[in-house]
């Protein structure tokens, strides 16, 4: 499974397939927090970042 992390409208979002899921993290927060969150929610997924 692939999970893409993207900044959008001031928040970090996870994109899984065709679904865009808002995270509770502001875009000013560190990306590592979002990666840790994504790994906890989707264990074993490949994490990518899109600008």
Long-range contacts (C-beta under 8 A, 24 or more apart in sequence): 1-42, 1-44, 1-45, 1-46, 2-45, 2-46, 2-48, 3-38, 3-42, 3-45, 3-46, 3-47, 3-48, 4-48, 4-49, 4-50, 5-31, 5-34, 5-35, 5-38, 5-47, 5-48, 5-49, 5-50, 6-49, 6-50, 6-51, 7-51, 14-38, 14-41, 14-42, 15-50, 16-42, 16-45
